[in-house]
Amino acid sequence: MLILLDTANIEDIKKGIEYYPIAGVTTNPTIVSKEKTDFLKLVKDIKNVIGDNRCLHVQALGMKAEDIVEEALYLNKILGENIYIKIPVIPEGIKAMKILHEKGIKITATAVITPQQGLIAAMSGASFIAPYVNRIDNISGNGINVVKEISQLLKIHGLNSKILAASFKNVEQVHKASLAGAQSVTIPLNILENLLYHPLTDSSVDNFIKDWENVYGEGKRTNNL
C-alpha cells in the first residue's frame, strides 16, 4: 500500500513526511489554487521537500491532446525525477495518454468515475488510475465498488496499472478502498491522522503511564531509572 498526501500545503507535507510513511504527494488545480501563490514556485518547493524518492502528481489543464502533451513535457522537464502527469479521462485526455506513454512520460488518469474509464486509461498507458470514491458516492453511486471492479478488470486483462483511490471524506472509505484492491490512496493530512486515532488507544497509553509512574516516579522512563 502506498499512502500519498493530497495537498499542496508545504507545512502539511513536511509534517506528513516527518511522521508517516508517505510515498508522495498529489495535487490538482483546486488544491493548488487554495495556496494562492506562484504555481511553478509551489510545485518546485513541494518537489524539494519530498525529494526524488517520493512521487509528485501534477495535473495538466489543457483541453486538447496537443496542449496536454505540451504541458506534460514541460512539467516533466522542470520538475525532474518521479513526476506523474495527471490527465482526466476525457477523449482528448486518452489521446494524450497514448502519445505521452510512447514518450516515456508517467501518467495518472484522474477524474475516474466508472470502471470502464479506468480500464481504457490503463490500456492507454496510465501508471495510476484515480477513482473518485466520495464523488461517486455523492451521485448515489458506490465508490468502493468502482474501486473493486477496476481492480478486477486490471487483473482479468493483465494490465500493470495501479489504483490510486482518491476523493475521501472519512477513514471508513479509505479502509474499504484498501480492502477493495486499491494499491495506493491519496488523502489529506487530517484523514491520515485519523487513520491512527482511537480513544481506546489513547486511554490505554494514559493508563500505562499512570501505572508506571505510580511505582517508578513521574517523568521516569526505562532509560533513566
N, C-alpha and C positions, 0 to 999 in steps of 0.2 A: 504494500500500500504506500502510495506517495501522498503526502499532505502538502498542498500549496496554499499560500495566503492570497486571498482575493482582495487586494488593496493596492493603493498607490501611496499610502501614508508611510513616510520614511520611519517615523518613530514606531509605528506598529510593526513594520518589517524588522527593525532592529530588535525589538522585544521578542518577536516570534522566533527569530533565529537564535537569540540568546537562550531561550527556554525550551524550545520544542524542535522535533526532528523535521525541519522544513526542507522540502525538496526544491522549492522555487516560489515564484510569485506570478499571479495572473493579474492583468489589468484589462480595462475596457474603456471606451470613451467617457462613459458616465463616471466611473471611478476616478479617472484622470482629471476630469473637469472639476471634481469636488476639491481638488488640491489648489486650484486657482493659481497656477504658476506655469512657467515656461515648460512646454511639453518635452522638448529634447533634453533640457537640463534635468528634468524629473526622471525620465527613463534612464538616463546615464547615471544619475545618483543612485537609483534603485539597483542598477547593474553593479555599481561599485560596492554597494552594501552587501549584496548577495554573493558576489564573486562569480567565477567561471564554472564552478562545480554545481551551482544551482541554476535552474532554468528560469527564463523570463518570457512571458507570453504577452505580446503586444498586438493590438488589433489594427488592421488596415481599414481605412474609411472609404476607399473608392467603391463606386457602384458599377464600374465597368471592369472586366477582367484585366485589361491592359493597365488600368490605373492601379489595381490591386497588386499586380506584378511589380510595377514600378515602385510602389511603396514598400513592398516586401524586400526587394533587393536593396533599397536604400536603408531600411531599418536593420537588415542583416549586416550591412557593411559598417554602419556606425556603432552598432552595439556588440558585434563580435560573437564570441562563443555562446553556445547553448541558448539560442534565441528561437522562439516559436512564433510564427505569424498567425494570429487569429483571423479566420476568414469565415463569414457567415455562409450557411448552406443555402444560398440562392443560386440560380443558374450561372450568373456571372462569377460567383464565388467558386463554384465547382470547376468551371473552366480555368480559373486562375490556379486552383489547387493542382490541376493536371500539369499546367505549364511549370509551376514552381517546383513540383515534385521532380520533374525531369532535370531541373537545375540544382537539385540537392538542397533546397530550402525546406526547413522543418515547418510543419503546418499543424495548427489546431483548428479543427472545424467547430465553429461556435454557433450559438442560437439554434441548437438542435432540439426539435420538439417531437419528432417521430422516429421510430426505429429505421424506417427506410431512408430518411435523411442521413442518419448515421451510417448506414450501410453504403450508400452512394459516396459519401465523403471518404470512407475508408478505402473504397475501390479507387478513388481519385488520388490517393496518396497521403491522406491526413494521418499524422502520427497519433494525434489525440482526437477523440470525439467528445464534445462537451454538451451533454443533455442538460436542459434547464429544469431541474426537478421541481422546484417550488412554482415556477411559472406554469408548468404543465398542470400541477395541482390546482392552480388558481383559475384554470379554464375548465374545471371539472374533469380533467384527465387524471392519469395515475403516473406520476413522475418516476416512481420506483419501478413500476412495471416496464416503462420505457427503457430504463437502465438495464433491466433483466433481459428484455428482448434484444437490445443491441448486443449485449454480451453473448447471447445465444447465436445471433446472426454472425458475429465475428468468428465464433468457434466453428460453426457449420461450414462457413466458406473459407476457412483457413487464412483469415486476414490478421495482420500483426498490429493493427491499431489498438490503442488503449483507450479505455473510457475515462475521461476526466469529468466526473459528475460535478455540476455547478448549480448555482441558484438555490441556496439553502436558507431556511429561516429558523431551524431548530436542530437539536442534537439527534432526535429520532430519525429525521430524514437522512442525516449523514450515516447513522448506524445502518439503516435499511439499505442505503445505496451500496455500502461496503459489502453487505451480505448478498446483494443482488448481482455482484460481479464487477463493480467499478474498481479498477486498479489504482485509481487516484481520485482525490476530491480537492476542490478549491473552496476555501471557506474564509470568512473574515475572522479576525483575531478573537472577537468575543465568543463566537461559536466554538473555536478551537479550545479556548479556555474552559468553556462549559463541558467539553468532552471529558474533562478530568474531574469536574466538580460533582461532589455528592455530600450532603450534610452528614451522613453516617461516617464517611471517610474523615471529615474534619473533627467530628466528635470522638472518633477512635484515637486520632492523633492527640487531641486535647487530654483524653484520659490516660494515654501512655505517659505524657509529660507530667501530669498531675501525680500519678502513682510513683513515677521515678523520683520526682523532686521531694515527695513526702519522706523518702528514705535517704536520698543522696544529697539533697540540698538544691535550692533554686539556682538555675543557671548552670548546673553541673552537667557535663557530657561524658561520654565514655573515655574521652582522651584527656580529661582534666580533673579526674577524681583525686 
